[in-house]
Amino acid sequence: MIPEIGHFSLILAFLFALIQSTLPFTGLAKNNQTFMNLAVPAARAQSILIAVSFLCLDYAFYSNDFSVLYVASTSNSNLPIIYRLAAIWGGHEGSMLLWVSILAIWTMAVTFFAKELPLRFYSTLIAVMGLVSVGLLMFILFTSNPFERLIPAALDGRDLNPLLQDPGMVFHPPLLYMGYVGFSVAFAFAIAALLDGRLDVTWARWTRPWTTAAWIFLTLGIALGSRWAYYELGWGGWWFWDAVENASFMPWLVGTALIHSLAVTEKRNAFKAWTVLLSICAFSLSLLGTFLVRSGVLTSVHAFASDPSRGMFILLFLAIVIGGALVLFALRAPTVGLGEKFDVVSRESLLLTNNVVLIVATGSVLLGTLYPLLIDAMGMGKISVGPPYFDAVFVAIMAPGIFLMGIGPVARWKKATLPELATKLRWAMAVSLVSALLVPSVLGKLTLMIFVGLLMAFWVMSSVFVALRIRLLASQNSTLLDKLKEITPAFYGMLVAHFGLAVFIFGVTMVKGYESEQDLRMQIGESVNVRGFDFRFDGVKPIRGPNYVAKQGLFYVTNQGAEHATLTPEKRLYPVQGAIMTEASISTGVMRDLYVSLGEELEQGAWSVRIYIKPFVQWIWMGALLMAIGGVLTLVDRRYRPISKKLNVESPGV
Amino acid sequence: MKARHKRIALIVAGIAVLAIAATLLLQSFRSNLVFFFTPTQVANGEAPKEGNFRIGGLVENGSLERLSNGTQVKFKVTDTAKSIQVVYTGILPDLFKEGKGVVAQGKLGKDKVFEADQVLAKHDENYMPPEAADALEKAKANNSYATGAK
């Protein structure tokens, strides 16, 4: 019965979404306030109904209702409760329901602060979000109904893919989708601005916190996914340039460009049309990501062709949303205007260059991701684009952008001069050059990549301090504390986020440059020395988990005779799917991670073993965390106060 | 007038930078494309003699050998028509099994032995890597064509 309630409330939600997306437009056309006023109640009703539907499905997972096809195919009665609840987004149908549920959360949040906006504007805004919801709900109801019954019911479920049975599964997908779907708010703002012809500083001030919030979620979601891959896949990589990862990374890149462009629109009333275009692009790439991951096109374009209904639907939806938005942009962008003029050397043009860099980088990732699909779809053979392409091209494109990133925060708006900038930054340049040469010479290995990477990291770090110092010197206050207090949270947020990127670059450079990876064969009792650490293999013992059996290896690690760590990697067997899983054991540290995973059992109790030393690898995720914290700081800035307060109430905690 | 000239110069410079960037990008792109070949194609000498490529198919039953000291393994990849000897040093993925689908990336060494530097097997029992499935399909198609011609 409960699944039927869920299905029914999803249908009702669809009807309310239709009201939400049509009547306000009618109201707008006829200047009928009653119709416009319907936007908020319809949106709230829709959101609540979707929440009900989501809870019904989660209840089916909780109660092991294997008469629901989706539950039977992604869960199992032996699955620990927390993974049963998270298994709701372990497959296609539930992920789509998560998508609309998160859209419902964002919609609900928008309705609560919308009253601050003019009626015409906010009803359009909510109606646009309603249109997105209509499309996705149709997709779920017609092609991917998660409530479909299985008759007769299965005795037990086929289990959640063991790879996904991890705390990462509980947080990564919701965070990522909060980010993806959050860009729908920026998108709706952009469309509403185009329809309304209203795009000014106030508009940018409204839009900014929403976009930043989405960006924070996406940053955390991607970082969490990367960390999960690092310890779960058992071979120590943290980013694979895999199409699924690229699908989440592209909206992040464009979203990053967007929050910078919005800053210019708010501060200088410039880049207006460009900001709108970026909002459209960010959300389009989020939809494209959903398409890539969810249509099965990545597994095989032929699988997509043999069951095309889902893929075709999303493709059509993509075409309508992107095509429609771009046509609207072409027609209406002139009314929005380009905005204020600025000089060639100015903070505006530095930010514009940053935007161009980010967009070109997105383009290069898009090329590498879609080209193999295109070639395959045209029957021209199978190819893959190797990670070296992404590594090389991405670094080459981003390097100039990172260089300018050091200059941007200290450059004046509207007009700056090169000699002035050079004077301000000469020490930062000197310090970063020296450090980038010093660190490798201490560590005893210098390559071009290491030098460039460290130079960029130190350059951004030191220029953050230069930017802070310039602010402090400009202050009229007498004590340092008062001076520090005078600076806005938004400025601190920017500094922290930039510093976070520097920390990230430092981590990446150190791992890529100095990691040590060894695949070896170890007998029981055998010791091996890797970079000063002695790893002794003390054999394996069988253990039993809640829904798996495992062989657990014991590695005793000493550093110059002193006890350092005991590592217990596992080889697990999940009997339901007959799947074997490698669980790495990691001793994390600020300076380095020790990473051990079991390969295969060889003869006489010997095992093949991976022993990795990953210097500064945690800095990669610490950097991402700092970026997110920087984003949060900008949200608490006073000028967004009325908006951010409500945002905090509505969106679940970061 | 001066401002206008400046702007034109800037636009030209911008386009030049973008053009150079695009050229480098496409060059790097082309040199990093990894093509896929079936064991039959490799046996017929269609695969590149130098440089990396991928092969895929099934791990031939009974072909897996471990060299006694170390982590080097040898196995054969087959598309049921032809099979190719592969050597690999390192740890095989969890789902690597005889009779199951596999994709390997590497290059051809001497004696037509494929020296793999990556072995991929996906994380789902029933899932066949698309390249491997493709290789089997092609071999099957060729086979039935051959019998049909008789």
Boltz contact constraints between the chains, C-beta under 6 A:
constraints:
  - contact:
      token1: [A, 163]
      token2: [B, 123]
      max_distance: 6.0
  - contact:
      token1: [A, 300]
      token2: [B, 130]
      max_distance: 6.0
  - contact:
      token1: [A, 364]
      token2: [B, 25]
      max_distance: 6.0
  - contact:
      token1: [A, 382]
      token2: [B, 36]
      max_distance: 6.0
  - contact:
      token1: [A, 382]
      token2: [B, 131]
      max_distance: 6.0
  - contact:
      token1: [A, 383]
      token2: [B, 33]
      max_distance: 6.0
  - contact:
      token1: [A, 383]
      token2: [B, 35]
      max_distance: 6.0
  - contact:
      token1: [A, 384]
      token2: [B, 34]
      max_distance: 6.0
  - contact:
      token1: [A, 386]
      token2: [B, 32]
      max_distance: 6.0
  - contact:
      token1: [A, 386]
      token2: [B, 34]
      max_distance: 6.0
  - contact:
      token1: [A, 388]
      token2: [B, 32]
      max_distance: 6.0
  - contact:
      token1: [A, 389]
      token2: [B, 28]
      max_distance: 6.0
  - contact:
      token1: [A, 389]
      token2: [B, 29]
      max_distance: 6.0
  - contact:
      token1: [A, 389]
      token2: [B, 32]
      max_distance: 6.0
  - contact:
      token1: [A, 392]
      token2: [B, 28]
      max_distance: 6.0
  - contact:
      token1: [A, 393]
      token2: [B, 25]
      max_distance: 6.0
  - contact:
      token1: [A, 393]
      token2: [B, 28]
      max_distance: 6.0
  - contact:
      token1: [A, 519]
      token2: [B, 71]
      max_distance: 6.0
  - contact:
      token1: [A, 519]
      token2: [B, 90]
      max_distance: 6.0
  - contact:
      token1: [A, 519]
      token2: [B, 91]
      max_distance: 6.0
  - contact:
      token1: [A, 521]
      token2: [B, 70]
      max_distance: 6.0
  - contact:
      token1: [A, 521]
      token2: [B, 71]
      max_distance: 6.0
  - contact:
      token1: [A, 578]
      token2: [B, 125]
      max_distance: 6.0
  - contact:
      token1: [A, 580]
      token2: [B, 94]
      max_distance: 6.0
  - contact:
      token1: [A, 582]
      token2: [B, 94]
      max_distance: 6.0
  - contact:
      token1: [A, 599]
      token2: [B, 91]
      max_distance: 6.0
  - contact:
      token1: [A, 608]
      token2: [B, 71]
      max_distance: 6.0
  - contact:
      token1: [A, 608]
      token2: [B, 91]
      max_distance: 6.0
  - contact:
      token1: [A, 610]
      token2: [B, 91]
      max_distance: 6.0
